[in-house]
């Protein structure tokens, strides 16, 4: 069976799925380096512009809850292609928006259907041989994480070149091309589940009730993505103001710094395959807290900002991939529902982190943002410690 599965997942297909995952998720992150530009365009405050990020993440969370479970019920290739095209439609609405309301509508639709990235990840896990599952998930997640981070660089460059709406025209075109390529390269895969759609959704709650591993890993996921969002939602405000006064293009380049963190993904997957998920999570959470020390002094030290971004992104991505590798071993026939449950919590955490970030930046500046990130990181360590630091993972390793 393992040989049959691995035969379906050639190295070329893994690369294609990784790229498609990155392109899909990037469409949800183009706005982050543009927030101060969007605020100026529509005459609103930075806090109000931050709603674009919050709506994107809430739309993504809703898609995770309502759409990703469908992949345990319907043919996956068709679902993936249709969702990719619908996400492109959301980008087109934003590209033509003449008011903040239409930006938010387009952003919500893009977020809702860009969860196709979270259909691709468990699809890759299903096609992979069991002994390579963590490594394959790590490779596909590397693509996803690079998409999240490089979206900022691409958005900043295109905005400087042709205006902020150019970013969304480019993103829509890229999604349409991706849909065409996926339609030609993905294998067809029909699920055998015969649950009705309402029962399929209810079964996610049943999995949470039955699986302590899922509960703990989902809570950790929510916390680490809140930490990630606290940093990246307000960083454009920091860099656009004195003493930096950077342009959109320069702000976008900081995504390249964070992209180095995505390199941790495949290594974290391999550690999980070897049974070291608990240890790597403990170390990751401790270093995540430590990353806020240089970030606290970011306003007076560019080197401290870069070092903090590198460490924070490395640890967030390593913990996230470890979480996914662990839960993908729980129930092979329920991977999309497990992913949906975990990732819904993950993006709800991200949305909360974005709200906290913009609120704290308005109230206490970068110091308030840094303290909020540090407190959330410490909360993650406490949750993991009270959970027994990985003892619940033992049967999945």
Secondary structure as GFF3:
##gff-version 3
##sequence-region A 1 397
A	DSSP	alpha_helix	2	8	.	.	.	ID=ss1
A	DSSP	alpha_helix	11	26	.	.	.	ID=ss2
A	DSSP	three_ten_helix	32	34	.	.	.	ID=ss3
A	DSSP	alpha_helix	35	42	.	.	.	ID=ss4
A	DSSP	alpha_helix	46	49	.	.	.	ID=ss5
A	DSSP	alpha_helix	51	66	.	.	.	ID=ss6
A	DSSP	three_ten_helix	68	72	.	.	.	ID=ss7
A	DSSP	alpha_helix	76	95	.	.	.	ID=ss8
A	DSSP	alpha_helix	100	113	.	.	.	ID=ss9
A	DSSP	three_ten_helix	114	116	.	.	.	ID=ss10
A	DSSP	alpha_helix	117	127	.	.	.	ID=ss11
A	DSSP	three_ten_helix	130	132	.	.	.	ID=ss12
A	DSSP	alpha_helix	133	162	.	.	.	ID=ss13
A	DSSP	alpha_helix	164	185	.	.	.	ID=ss14
A	DSSP	alpha_helix	197	210	.	.	.	ID=ss15
A	DSSP	alpha_helix	212	240	.	.	.	ID=ss16
A	DSSP	alpha_helix	248	259	.	.	.	ID=ss17
A	DSSP	three_ten_helix	260	263	.	.	.	ID=ss18
A	DSSP	alpha_helix	264	273	.	.	.	ID=ss19
A	DSSP	alpha_helix	277	296	.	.	.	ID=ss20
A	DSSP	alpha_helix	302	327	.	.	.	ID=ss21
A	DSSP	three_ten_helix	332	334	.	.	.	ID=ss22
A	DSSP	alpha_helix	335	386	.	.	.	ID=ss23
A	DSSP	three_ten_helix	391	396	.	.	.	ID=ss24
###
